[in-house]
Amino acid sequence: MLGGTGFIGRCVVERLNGRGDEVAVVHRGLTELAGLPPVRHIHADRLDLSSQSRAIREFRADAVVDSNALTGADVDAVTGVLPDVATVVLSSQDVYQAVAAFRSGVVDAAVPLSEDSELRRTRYPYAGRGYAAVPDDYEKLDVEERWLPRGAVALRLPMVYGPHDDQQRESPILRRAAAGQAEIPIGVGGLLWTRSHVEDVASAVLAALDTRAADGLAVNVGEQRVYPIRSWFQQILDAADSPAVLAEVANEAVPADLSISRGSAQHLLASVQRASDLLGWNAGDPRVRVRESVLWHLKHTRFEQWSDEEREKDSNSLRNR
């Protein structure tokens, strides 16, 4: 397991360990997560994986899961060290031109997105934007182009939520609810954006490893039923037993952290038919999954306290109804 200590990777490790697989987690060793199952740890930066070639060879892996390849260089550094076995790499649905169109505010792609839909026409979407956690040469297209010819399965992931989500997808709603806000300013909220609970992503990884029917292919992962953003926000409030009301405001008045509720003509709806047909995989009921996620975060996540300044900004937004 390359990675395995982050949001999605740790869930995959837990599922593999839970069914009796012997797992070696390759990571830098900067943090040893509490609560991670008893697995072998091989400490190495993936760009220097050759320094641990002996340990990897002695482990004699039957399969590889690459959960944190962000760049082409990330793949080049490991393919000569890892065994030639069944491999699953976590990719992203940001490889599609529809995502570039969405970010540019234009309509440019038909949905639902299949694995044969048009890929992004330009590369390195985050270059020069200064995101600390995302390198300038981030590019899942480069990752796929290196792994797929080797027979790997590239699971193209949508918006992923659930326990240990470091992006805290539900927090913009939950923080306001916890602060007792009666109304939450959002946009029209009609965007259809495929999502997936992290447990369902993990089950897709196991299905790809076990069936081998999608070797060498890209496969979309996501929930079969996709609720609009406004409905998702309401599901979050319902799971938190919050009486807060979603109040529609003018597009330009929507708070930045709720920007996905603004009007958008380009949807990001993905077909997961290939995953169902080839892997026999299906996601859980999104209504149940959202509730599971919210309850976990309410119990385990320490959200930043809602400030008076933020409350005032929301009040100003609500005046633009």
C-alpha positions in Angstrom: 0.0 0.0 0.0 1.6 3.3 -1.2 0.2 5.8 1.2 -2.3 4.3 3.6 -2.2 6.8 6.4 -4.4 9.5 4.8 -8.2 9.8 4.5 -8.9 7.2 1.8 -5.8 5.1 2.2 -6.3 4.3 5.8 -9.9 3.2 5.1 -8.5 0.8 2.4 -5.9 -0.5 4.8 -8.6 -1.1 7.5 -10.8 -3.1 5.0 -7.8 -5.2 3.8 -6.7 -5.9 7.3 -10.2 -6.6 8.4 -10.6 -9.5 5.9 -7.3 -11.0 6.8 -4.9 -9.7 4.2 -1.3 -9.0 5.3 -0.5 -5.4 4.5 2.7 -3.4 4.2 2.1 0.4 4.3 4.8 2.4 2.5 4.9 6.0 3.9 7.4 8.6 5.0 6.9 7.9 8.7 6.3 11.5 9.6 3.2 10.4 11.4 2.2 7.0 12.9 -1.5 7.2 13.1 -3.3 6.1 16.2 -5.9 3.5 15.5 -4.3 2.1 12.3 -4.6 -1.7 12.2 -1.5 -3.8 13.0 0.3 -3.7 9.6 3.9 -3.6 8.5 5.4 -0.1 8.0 8.0 0.6 5.4 9.3 4.1 5.8 10.4 5.8 2.6 9.5 8.8 0.5 8.1 7.4 -2.7 10.5 9.3 -4.7 13.3 7.4 -2.9 11.5 4.1 -2.8 14.5 2.3 -4.2 16.2 2.7 -0.8 13.7 0.2 0.5 13.8 -2.2 -2.4 15.0 -5.1 -0.3 12.1 -4.7 2.3 9.6 -4.5 -0.6 11.1 -7.6 -2.3 11.1 -9.6 0.9 7.4 -8.8 1.5 6.5 -10.6 -1.7 3.3 -8.7 -2.3 0.5 -10.2 -4.3 -1.0 -6.8 -5.1 -0.3 -3.1 -4.9 -2.6 -0.2 -4.1 -1.2 3.2 -5.0 -3.3 5.7 -3.0 -1.2 8.8 -3.3 0.3 9.2 -6.8 -0.2 12.8 -7.7 2.3 13.3 -10.5 4.0 11.4 -13.3 7.3 11.5 -11.3 5.5 9.8 -8.4 4.8 6.8 -10.7 8.2 6.8 -12.4 9.9 6.6 -9.0 8.2 3.4 -8.0 7.4 1.2 -11.0 11.0 -0.1 -11.2 10.9 -1.1 -7.5 7.4 -2.6 -7.1 6.5 -6.1 -8.1 4.6 -6.7 -11.4 1.3 -7.8 -9.7 -2.3 -6.7 -9.6 -2.4 -3.0 -9.1 -5.1 -0.4 -8.3 -4.3 3.3 -8.4 -6.6 6.0 -7.1 -7.2 8.6 -9.8 -9.8 11.4 -10.0 -12.7 12.5 -12.1 -10.9 15.8 -12.6 -9.3 14.1 -15.7 -12.5 15.0 -17.6 -13.0 18.1 -19.6 -16.3 18.6 -17.8 -14.3 19.5 -14.6 -12.2 22.1 -16.5 -15.4 23.5 -17.9 -17.1 23.7 -14.5 -14.1 25.6 -13.0 -14.1 28.0 -15.9 -17.9 28.6 -15.6 -18.8 27.3 -19.1 -20.8 24.4 -20.4 -18.6 22.1 -22.4 -19.4 18.4 -21.8 -22.4 16.0 -21.9 -23.3 14.1 -18.8 -23.3 11.5 -17.4 -19.5 11.2 -17.8 -18.4 7.8 -19.0 -14.9 6.5 -19.0 -14.8 7.4 -22.7 -15.9 11.0 -22.2 -13.5 13.7 -23.3 -10.5 14.2 -21.1 -9.1 17.6 -20.1 -7.5 19.5 -23.0 -5.0 21.2 -20.8 -2.8 19.8 -18.1 -1.5 20.8 -14.6 -4.7 22.5 -13.4 -3.2 23.7 -10.1 0.1 25.1 -11.4 0.9 28.5 -10.0 -2.1 28.5 -7.6 0.0 28.1 -4.5 -1.8 25.2 -2.9 0.5 23.8 -0.2 -0.9 20.2 -0.5 -1.0 20.1 -4.3 2.2 20.3 -6.3 2.4 22.4 -9.5 2.9 19.3 -11.6 -0.1 17.5 -10.1 -1.7 15.6 -13.0 -3.8 12.4 -12.7 -3.7 12.1 -16.5 0.1 11.7 -16.2 -0.5 9.1 -13.5 -3.0 7.1 -15.5 -0.8 7.2 -18.6 2.0 5.4 -16.7 -0.1 2.9 -14.7 -2.7 1.8 -17.2 -0.2 0.3 -19.8 1.1 -1.8 -16.9 -2.3 -3.4 -16.4 -3.3 -1.3 -13.4 -6.9 -0.4 -12.7 -7.3 3.4 -12.3 -10.3 4.2 -10.1 -11.5 7.7 -11.0 -12.9 9.1 -7.8 -15.5 11.8 -7.4 -16.0 14.1 -4.3 -15.3 11.7 -1.4 -16.6 12.2 2.1 -16.8 10.3 5.3 -14.7 9.6 8.5 -11.3 11.2 8.7 -12.0 13.5 5.7 -9.3 16.2 6.0 -11.3 18.5 3.8 -14.3 18.2 6.2 -16.8 18.4 3.3 -19.8 18.8 5.7 -18.2 21.5 7.9 -19.6 24.6 6.2 -23.1 23.4 7.1 -22.3 21.8 10.4 -20.4 24.8 11.8 -23.3 27.0 11.1 -25.7 24.6 12.6 -23.6 24.2 15.7 -23.6 28.0 16.0 -27.3 28.0 16.1 -27.9 29.9 12.8 -31.5 30.0 11.9 -30.8 30.5 8.2 -27.9 29.4 6.0 -27.3 31.4 2.8 -26.8 29.2 -0.3 -27.3 29.5 -4.0 -29.8 27.7 -6.1 -28.0 24.4 -5.3 -29.0 22.6 -8.4 -25.5 21.2 -9.3 -25.3 17.5 -9.8 -21.9 16.4 -8.6 -21.2 12.7 -8.1 -20.0 11.8 -4.6 -18.9 8.7 -2.7 -18.5 7.7 0.9 -15.0 6.6 1.7 -16.1 3.1 2.7 -17.6 2.6 -0.8 -14.3 3.7 -2.3 -12.5 1.2 -0.2 -14.9 -1.6 -1.3 -14.3 -0.6 -4.9 -10.6 -1.0 -4.4 -11.1 -4.5 -3.0 -13.4 -5.4 -5.9 -10.9 -4.3 -8.4 -8.1 -6.3 -6.8 -10.3 -9.4 -6.5 -12.1 -9.6 -9.8 -9.2 -8.5 -12.1 -11.9 -7.9 -14.7 -10.9 -4.2 -15.2 -7.1 -4.6 -15.4 -5.7 -1.9 -17.7 -8.9 0.2 -17.6 -10.1 3.4 -16.0 -13.2 2.9 -13.9 -15.5 5.6 -12.5 -16.5 5.3 -8.8 -19.5 7.0 -7.3 -23.0 6.8 -6.0 -25.6 5.7 -8.5 -28.2 8.2 -7.2 -26.9 11.7 -7.1 -28.9 14.4 -5.2 -28.4 18.1 -6.1 -26.2 20.1 -3.8 -29.1 21.7 -2.0 -30.6 18.3 -1.2 -27.2 17.1 0.1 -27.0 20.2 2.4 -30.5 19.4 3.7 -29.5 15.8 4.3 -26.6 17.0 6.4 -28.9 19.3 8.5 -31.4 16.5 9.0 -28.6 14.1 10.1 -27.5 16.7 12.6 -31.1 17.3 13.8 -30.7 20.9 13.0 -33.7 23.2 12.5 -31.7 25.6 10.3 -33.3 26.6 7.0 -31.4 26.8 3.7 -32.1 30.3 2.3 -31.5 31.0 -1.3 -29.5 34.2 -2.0 -28.2 35.9 -5.1 -25.3 34.1 -6.8 -22.8 36.7 -6.0 -23.8 36.8 -2.3 -23.2 33.1 -1.7 -20.4 32.7 0.9 -17.1 31.3 -0.5 -17.3 28.1 1.6 -20.7 27.3 0.1 -19.7 28.2 -3.5 -20.7 24.8 -4.9 -24.3 25.8 -4.3 -24.0 28.7 -6.8 -25.7 28.4 -10.2 -23.7 26.2 -12.5 -24.7 25.0 -16.0 -22.0 22.3 -16.2 -22.9 19.3 -14.1 -20.3 16.7 -12.9 -22.5 13.6 -13.0 -20.6 10.4 -13.7 -21.8 7.0 -14.8 -20.6 4.1 -12.7 -22.0 1.4 -15.0 -18.5 0.0 -15.8 -17.8 -0.5 -12.1 -21.1 -2.3 -11.7 -20.7 -4.4 -14.9 -17.0 -5.4 -14.5 -16.5 -5.3 -10.7 -19.9 -6.2 -9.5 -19.6 -3.1 -7.3 -22.3 -0.8 -6.1 -22.2 2.1 -3.6 -24.4 2.3 -0.5 -27.6 4.4 -0.2 -26.3 8.0 -0.2 -29.0 9.0 2.3 -27.7 6.4 4.8 -24.1 7.2 4.0 -24.5 11.0 4.6 -26.0 10.3 8.0 -23.2 7.9 8.9 -20.6 10.5 7.9 -22.3 13.4 9.7 -22.7 11.4 13.0 -19.1 10.4 12.8 -17.9 14.0 12.4 -20.1 15.3 15.1 -18.5 12.8 17.5 -14.9 13.0 16.4 -14.2 16.2 14.5 -13.3 19.4 16.3 -14.7 22.2 14.0 -13.5 25.7 14.3 -15.9 27.9 16.3 -18.2 30.0 14.2 -17.0 33.6 14.6 -18.9 36.9 14.9 -17.2 38.0 11.7 -18.5 35.0 9.8 -21.9 35.4 11.3 -22.0 39.0 10.1 -20.9 38.0 6.6 -23.8 35.5 6.4 -26.2 38.2 7.6 -25.0 40.4 4.8 -25.5 37.5 2.3 -29.1 36.9 3.6 -30.0 40.5 2.7 -29.5 39.6 -0.9 -32.5 37.3 -1.3 
